Amino acid sequence: MTHVTASVMATPGLPRAGVAGFDANGYLDVVEAARRAPAWLDALITAYSTYGLAMFAVLMLLAWRQARLRRPRQAVMALSAPVLTLIAFAASSGLKSLLHESRPCQSLHVITLEACPAPGDWSFPSNHATLAAAAALAIWFASPPLGAPAAVAALAMAASRVWVGAHYPHDVAAGLAVGALVSALSATLISRHAQAVANRLSNTRLRTLIHA
């Protein structure tokens, strides 16, 4: 992987690159840190930023397999985890289409580890952070022991999106909030009916989904 350099224009009296934004300077500090970091570290973080969401699918599968061996109700929660994550993704995408915040690499004219998306690929909130947070909360409801590492992985995903230059810090913070809120509310609603669903599935051909 080629180690890239950042190119930033500074305007006196304004955040670097001359754009309004309460965390623009913080974003540029992170981009500069990425520029100075060892190539192997940038490669590792970029790979996680790109492919790390697959980890949550693995954790969902593990939560489901564990729940089938113990509690059918928890198996129902594990089965609902992908759905909760998709609902949060839809909410995040809806906000993006309404708010139309440009990517920082476009507004700040900075070269980043991740190729700058084309105009119209909006920045706020971060879909990656939303998906990670929603998945982590859904996993937590299904399996608290797996929820803790999932939460750490979600925070790492959010941080990686700033490191590679794809988002402002406030983008990923909002993504984490949206994902966690939507997933928590949806999971709470489903949990109220999870036992009833488990009881019904137990008497059908789908019982293998909740019983080992």
Residue frames as qw, qx, qy, qz and C-alpha x, y, z in Angstrom:
[[0.000, 0.887, 0.462, 0.000, 0.00, 0.00, 0.00],
 [0.398, 0.464, -0.029, 0.791, 1.32, 3.43, -0.90],
 [0.326, -0.561, -0.469, 0.599, 1.67, 5.80, 2.03],
 [0.206, 0.766, 0.379, 0.477, -0.16, 8.98, 1.06],
 [0.287, -0.107, -0.270, 0.913, 0.48, 12.57, 2.07],
 [0.036, 0.791, 0.578, -0.195, -2.05, 15.18, 3.08],
 [0.273, 0.223, 0.196, 0.915, -2.35, 18.48, 1.29],
 [0.162, -0.765, -0.589, 0.206, -4.23, 21.18, 3.20],
 [0.215, 0.552, 0.097, 0.800, -4.68, 24.86, 2.45],
 [0.345, -0.500, -0.547, 0.576, -4.69, 27.19, 5.46],
 [0.031, 0.710, 0.269, 0.650, -6.57, 30.46, 5.73],
 [0.204, 0.085, -0.529, 0.820, -5.70, 32.79, 8.64],
 [0.348, -0.051, 0.284, -0.892, -8.52, 33.29, 11.10],
 [0.831, 0.049, -0.124, -0.539, -10.51, 30.29, 9.87],
 [0.856, -0.195, 0.479, 0.014, -10.24, 26.54, 10.31],
 [0.246, -0.378, 0.709, 0.542, -7.60, 25.15, 8.00],
 [0.214, 0.303, 0.808, 0.457, -8.94, 24.97, 4.43],
 [0.121, 0.011, -0.036, -0.992, -11.08, 28.02, 5.20],
 [0.453, -0.355, -0.670, -0.469, -14.33, 26.20, 5.88],
 [0.503, -0.441, 0.304, -0.678, -16.74, 26.51, 8.73],
 [0.847, -0.104, -0.512, -0.098, -16.93, 23.48, 10.98],
 [0.509, -0.770, 0.266, -0.277, -16.46, 23.15, 14.70],
 [0.805, -0.369, 0.449, 0.122, -14.36, 19.99, 14.35],
 [0.718, 0.684, -0.117, 0.053, -12.63, 20.66, 11.02],
 [0.079, 0.776, -0.589, 0.213, -9.31, 21.25, 12.74],
 [0.659, -0.326, 0.641, -0.220, -9.71, 18.09, 14.76],
 [0.897, 0.379, 0.219, -0.066, -10.36, 16.16, 11.57],
 [0.532, 0.774, -0.308, 0.156, -7.25, 17.61, 9.96],
 [0.297, -0.666, 0.648, -0.221, -5.18, 16.73, 13.02],
 [0.832, -0.051, 0.539, -0.122, -6.26, 13.10, 12.63],
 [0.790, 0.611, 0.033, 0.045, -5.49, 13.14, 8.89],
 [0.191, 0.828, -0.491, 0.193, -2.05, 14.56, 9.68],
 [0.566, -0.453, 0.662, -0.192, -1.49, 11.84, 12.29],
 [0.899, 0.253, 0.353, -0.054, -2.41, 9.25, 9.67],
 [0.571, 0.786, -0.218, 0.094, 0.07, 10.81, 7.26],
 [0.012, -0.738, 0.624, -0.258, 2.87, 10.52, 9.81],
 [0.818, -0.272, 0.442, -0.248, 1.93, 7.03, 11.01],
 [0.288, -0.317, 0.852, 0.300, 3.81, 3.91, 9.88],
 [0.460, 0.179, -0.561, -0.665, 2.55, 2.46, 6.61],
 [0.294, -0.105, -0.950, 0.009, 1.69, -0.86, 8.28],
 [0.070, 0.350, 0.652, -0.668, -0.58, 0.90, 10.80],
 [0.392, 0.355, -0.110, -0.842, -2.39, 2.84, 8.08],
 [0.413, 0.113, -0.800, -0.421, -2.83, -0.38, 6.11],
 [0.159, -0.207, -0.920, 0.293, -4.27, -2.16, 9.15],
 [0.192, 0.418, 0.444, -0.769, -6.72, 0.63, 10.00],
 [0.401, 0.316, -0.375, -0.774, -7.76, 1.03, 6.36],
 [0.335, -0.011, -0.916, -0.221, -8.45, -2.69, 6.08],
 [0.045, -0.347, -0.814, 0.464, -10.57, -2.63, 9.24],
 [0.257, 0.408, 0.126, -0.867, -12.42, 0.47, 8.05],
 [0.431, 0.252, -0.568, -0.654, -13.22, -1.27, 4.76],
 [0.590, -0.019, -0.778, -0.218, -13.94, -4.82, 5.89],
 [0.022, 0.142, -0.760, 0.634, -14.49, -4.60, 9.63],
 [0.627, -0.056, 0.101, -0.771, -18.27, -4.66, 9.42],
 [0.736, 0.085, -0.637, -0.213, -18.00, -8.35, 8.56],
 [0.201, 0.159, -0.804, 0.536, -16.87, -8.91, 12.16],
 [0.446, -0.021, 0.385, -0.808, -20.34, -7.95, 13.38],
 [0.796, 0.121, -0.356, -0.475, -21.93, -10.57, 11.14],
 [0.558, 0.168, -0.783, 0.218, -19.64, -13.17, 12.71],
 [0.051, -0.091, 0.661, -0.743, -20.56, -11.99, 16.21],
 [0.656, 0.023, 0.034, -0.753, -24.27, -12.16, 15.33],
 [0.779, 0.132, -0.575, -0.212, -23.81, -15.73, 14.16],
 [0.359, 0.146, -0.788, 0.479, -21.97, -16.64, 17.36],
 [0.325, -0.077, 0.435, -0.836, -24.68, -15.02, 19.48],
 [0.773, 0.056, -0.202, -0.598, -27.34, -17.03, 17.67],
 [0.698, 0.147, -0.700, 0.034, -25.47, -20.33, 18.01],
 [0.140, 0.128, -0.730, 0.657, -24.93, -19.75, 21.73],
 [0.483, -0.038, 0.244, -0.840, -28.55, -18.75, 22.28],
 [0.770, 0.059, -0.470, -0.429, -29.88, -21.90, 20.57],
 [0.562, 0.074, -0.776, 0.277, -28.05, -23.95, 23.18],
 [0.142, -0.075, -0.624, 0.765, -29.47, -22.01, 26.12],
 [0.220, 0.501, 0.518, -0.657, -32.51, -19.79, 25.75],
 [0.363, 0.507, 0.676, 0.394, -34.91, -19.73, 22.79],
 [0.007, 0.944, 0.281, -0.175, -35.92, -16.20, 23.70],
 [0.279, -0.725, 0.350, 0.524, -32.34, -15.01, 23.23],
 [0.460, 0.077, 0.724, 0.508, -32.20, -16.90, 19.94],
 [0.250, 0.807, 0.521, 0.119, -35.11, -14.79, 18.74],
 [0.137, -0.935, 0.060, 0.322, -33.21, -11.65, 19.71],
 [0.441, -0.399, 0.592, 0.543, -30.14, -12.93, 17.87],
 [0.427, 0.408, 0.712, 0.381, -32.20, -13.61, 14.75],
 [0.122, 0.926, 0.356, -0.026, -33.58, -10.06, 14.89],
 [0.451, -0.617, 0.161, 0.624, -30.10, -8.48, 15.06],
 [0.363, 0.076, 0.538, 0.757, -29.58, -8.17, 11.27],
 [0.028, 0.737, 0.589, 0.330, -33.04, -6.64, 10.90],
 [0.330, -0.868, -0.202, 0.312, -32.36, -4.06, 13.61],
 [0.465, -0.378, 0.326, 0.731, -29.09, -3.17, 11.93],
 [0.251, 0.352, 0.618, 0.656, -30.80, -2.64, 8.58],
 [0.122, -0.868, -0.478, -0.062, -33.46, -0.43, 10.18],
 [0.391, -0.757, 0.029, 0.523, -30.74, 1.76, 11.65],
 [0.419, -0.074, 0.516, 0.744, -28.99, 1.88, 8.27],
 [0.128, 0.648, 0.616, 0.429, -32.22, 3.06, 6.65],
 [0.255, -0.908, -0.274, 0.190, -32.56, 5.81, 9.26],
 [0.459, -0.538, 0.262, 0.657, -28.98, 6.94, 8.70],
 [0.348, 0.195, 0.613, 0.682, -29.37, 6.94, 4.92],
 [0.007, 0.815, 0.548, 0.189, -32.55, 8.98, 5.27],
 [0.324, -0.854, -0.059, 0.404, -30.73, 11.61, 7.31],
 [0.471, -0.229, 0.453, 0.722, -27.94, 11.74, 4.75],
 [0.243, 0.464, 0.640, 0.562, -30.40, 12.42, 1.94],
 [0.141, -0.900, -0.410, -0.037, -31.99, 15.23, 3.94],
 [0.424, -0.822, 0.036, 0.379, -28.91, 17.00, 5.32],
 [0.685, 0.673, 0.044, 0.275, -26.51, 16.83, 2.35],
 [0.376, -0.847, 0.320, 0.200, -23.25, 17.42, 4.21],
 [0.659, 0.646, -0.385, 0.022, -20.26, 17.20, 1.88],
 [0.917, -0.149, -0.177, 0.326, -17.39, 14.88, 2.70],
 [0.381, -0.854, 0.130, 0.331, -14.54, 16.59, 4.55],
 [0.608, -0.147, 0.494, 0.603, -12.04, 15.53, 1.89],
 [0.319, 0.648, 0.492, 0.487, -14.10, 17.57, -0.59],
 [0.164, -0.960, -0.203, -0.105, -14.62, 20.61, 1.61],
 [0.500, -0.792, 0.242, 0.254, -11.11, 20.72, 3.05],
 [0.616, 0.723, -0.313, -0.014, -9.23, 19.75, -0.12],
 [0.378, -0.615, 0.685, -0.101, -7.17, 17.12, 1.64],
 [0.637, 0.281, -0.694, -0.181, -5.69, 13.87, 0.36],
 [0.680, -0.395, 0.432, -0.441, -6.73, 10.97, 2.58],
 [0.303, -0.256, 0.916, 0.050, -6.01, 7.27, 3.01],
 [0.456, 0.439, 0.773, -0.037, -9.38, 6.37, 1.55],
 [0.195, 0.239, 0.499, 0.810, -10.17, 7.71, -1.91],
 [0.212, 0.245, 0.286, -0.902, -12.45, 10.74, -1.66],
 [0.376, 0.475, 0.795, -0.021, -16.01, 9.82, -2.68],
 [0.158, 0.377, 0.473, 0.781, -17.68, 11.59, -5.57],
 [0.225, -0.033, 0.201, -0.953, -19.88, 14.64, -4.86],
 [0.696, -0.146, -0.295, -0.638, -23.32, 13.54, -3.76],
 [0.731, -0.153, -0.639, 0.184, -21.96, 10.80, -1.49],
 [0.288, -0.801, 0.059, -0.522, -22.92, 12.61, 1.71],
 [0.359, 0.365, -0.693, 0.509, -21.02, 12.52, 4.96],
 [0.184, -0.132, 0.617, -0.754, -23.44, 13.05, 7.87],
 [0.591, -0.630, 0.494, -0.101, -24.07, 10.75, 9.64],
 [0.105, 0.473, -0.855, -0.185, -21.55, 7.97, 9.04],
 [0.870, 0.007, -0.252, -0.424, -23.27, 4.82, 7.78],
 [0.631, 0.219, -0.698, 0.258, -20.35, 2.67, 8.92],
 [0.009, -0.197, 0.637, -0.745, -20.61, 4.02, 12.47],
 [0.663, -0.078, 0.081, -0.740, -24.38, 3.61, 12.40],
 [0.854, 0.096, -0.467, -0.210, -24.19, 0.00, 11.27],
 [0.467, 0.231, -0.724, 0.453, -21.49, -0.81, 13.81],
 [0.208, -0.174, 0.525, -0.807, -23.35, 0.73, 16.75],
 [0.763, -0.022, -0.063, -0.643, -26.68, -0.81, 15.75],
 [0.797, 0.140, -0.587, -0.026, -25.10, -4.24, 15.38],
 [0.267, 0.247, -0.715, 0.598, -23.27, -3.94, 18.70],
 [0.438, -0.135, 0.391, -0.798, -26.46, -3.06, 20.59],
 [0.846, 0.062, -0.243, -0.470, -28.41, -5.83, 18.87],
 [0.663, 0.206, -0.690, 0.207, -25.68, -8.32, 19.76],
 [0.022, -0.258, 0.630, -0.732, -25.70, -7.07, 23.35],
 [0.685, -0.090, 0.160, -0.705, -29.42, -7.79, 23.65],
 [0.896, 0.139, -0.358, -0.221, -28.86, -11.28, 22.26],
 [0.880, -0.122, -0.292, 0.353, -25.66, -12.07, 24.18],
 [0.263, -0.960, 0.092, -0.021, -24.26, -9.60, 26.74],
 [0.712, -0.444, 0.366, 0.403, -20.86, -11.38, 26.86],
 [0.579, 0.288, 0.462, 0.607, -20.46, -10.81, 23.12],
 [0.086, 0.934, 0.311, 0.152, -21.94, -7.32, 23.37],
 [0.430, -0.813, 0.145, 0.366, -18.88, -5.93, 25.15],
 [0.501, -0.215, 0.530, 0.649, -16.35, -6.76, 22.39],
 [0.325, 0.622, 0.593, 0.395, -18.93, -5.70, 19.82],
 [0.107, -0.970, -0.192, 0.106, -19.16, -2.28, 21.47],
 [0.452, -0.620, 0.362, 0.529, -15.38, -1.91, 21.40],
 [0.482, 0.160, 0.656, 0.559, -15.37, -2.92, 17.74],
 [0.181, 0.842, 0.479, 0.171, -18.04, -0.30, 17.00],
 [0.237, -0.920, 0.062, 0.305, -15.97, 2.46, 18.59],
 [0.506, -0.346, 0.552, 0.565, -12.94, 1.28, 16.65],
 [0.423, 0.495, 0.634, 0.417, -14.93, 1.37, 13.41],
 [0.032, 0.963, 0.265, -0.022, -16.05, 4.94, 14.10],
 [0.370, -0.775, 0.292, 0.421, -12.49, 6.05, 14.85],
 [0.570, -0.044, 0.629, 0.527, -11.18, 4.33, 11.73],
 [0.369, 0.735, 0.514, 0.245, -13.57, 6.28, 9.52],
 [0.071, -0.987, 0.057, 0.135, -12.01, 9.54, 10.69],
 [0.559, -0.514, 0.504, 0.411, -8.49, 8.13, 10.44],
 [0.547, 0.210, 0.646, 0.489, -8.92, 7.18, 6.77],
 [0.044, -0.187, 0.158, 0.969, -10.40, 10.63, 6.11],
 [0.066, -0.400, -0.805, -0.434, -13.93, 9.58, 5.19],
 [0.331, -0.771, -0.500, -0.215, -15.74, 11.52, 7.94],
 [0.084, -0.635, 0.314, -0.701, -15.57, 14.38, 10.40],
 [0.104, 0.029, -0.859, 0.500, -15.60, 13.35, 14.08],
 [0.449, 0.142, 0.375, -0.799, -19.16, 14.66, 14.41],
 [0.660, 0.196, -0.494, -0.531, -20.24, 12.40, 11.53],
 [0.521, 0.053, -0.847, 0.094, -19.16, 9.25, 13.33],
 [0.070, 0.035, 0.672, -0.737, -20.45, 10.47, 16.70],
 [0.589, 0.161, 0.048, -0.791, -23.87, 11.03, 15.13],
 [0.654, 0.175, -0.665, -0.314, -23.68, 7.66, 13.41],
 [0.270, 0.033, -0.878, 0.393, -22.97, 5.91, 16.70],
 [0.281, 0.121, 0.481, -0.821, -25.87, 7.76, 18.34],
 [0.656, 0.191, -0.233, -0.692, -28.33, 6.98, 15.53],
 [0.591, 0.146, -0.785, -0.119, -27.33, 3.34, 15.38],
 [0.152, -0.008, -0.832, 0.534, -27.44, 2.83, 19.13],
 [0.383, 0.136, 0.336, -0.850, -30.76, 4.65, 19.55],
 [0.691, 0.182, -0.350, -0.606, -32.60, 2.94, 16.71],
 [0.551, 0.122, -0.825, 0.025, -31.26, -0.48, 17.65],
 [0.032, 0.001, -0.760, 0.649, -31.99, -0.06, 21.36],
 [0.513, 0.141, 0.200, -0.823, -35.55, 1.11, 20.77],
 [0.719, 0.197, -0.488, -0.454, -36.25, -1.65, 18.25],
 [0.442, 0.134, -0.861, 0.211, -34.64, -4.33, 20.40],
 [0.185, 0.002, 0.633, -0.752, -36.59, -3.22, 23.46],
 [0.668, 0.164, -0.024, -0.726, -39.83, -3.52, 21.50],
 [0.707, 0.210, -0.638, -0.221, -38.94, -6.94, 20.12],
 [0.199, 0.199, -0.855, 0.436, -37.78, -8.22, 23.50],
 [0.484, -0.023, 0.419, -0.768, -41.28, -7.73, 24.89],
 [0.855, 0.233, 0.011, -0.464, -42.59, -10.29, 22.43],
 [0.285, 0.537, -0.789, -0.091, -39.54, -12.50, 22.04],
 [0.294, -0.111, 0.903, -0.292, -40.76, -15.23, 24.40],
 [0.676, 0.403, 0.387, -0.481, -44.14, -15.40, 22.67],
 [0.581, 0.630, -0.410, -0.311, -42.42, -15.68, 19.29],
 [0.053, 0.426, -0.900, 0.078, -40.14, -18.39, 20.66],
 [0.512, 0.079, 0.751, -0.410, -43.13, -20.34, 21.96],
 [0.723, 0.533, 0.112, -0.425, -44.84, -20.21, 18.57],
 [0.444, 0.637, -0.606, -0.174, -41.72, -21.19, 16.65],
 [0.268, -0.339, 0.877, -0.210, -41.18, -24.13, 19.00],
 [0.635, 0.261, 0.663, -0.298, -44.31, -25.74, 17.58],
 [0.649, 0.707, -0.043, -0.277, -43.37, -25.29, 13.92],
 [0.908, 0.264, 0.035, 0.324, -40.80, -26.58, 11.47],
 [0.288, 0.788, -0.217, 0.500, -38.77, -23.47, 12.24],
 [0.719, -0.693, 0.027, -0.043, -38.04, -24.64, 15.77],
 [0.860, 0.005, 0.002, 0.510, -34.47, -25.46, 14.73],
 [0.266, 0.720, -0.028, 0.640, -33.87, -21.72, 14.48],
 [0.330, -0.712, 0.263, -0.561, -34.21, -21.38, 18.25],
 [0.845, -0.390, 0.336, -0.145, -33.45, -24.88, 19.53],
 [0.041, 0.591, -0.781, -0.199, -30.20, -26.78, 19.00]]
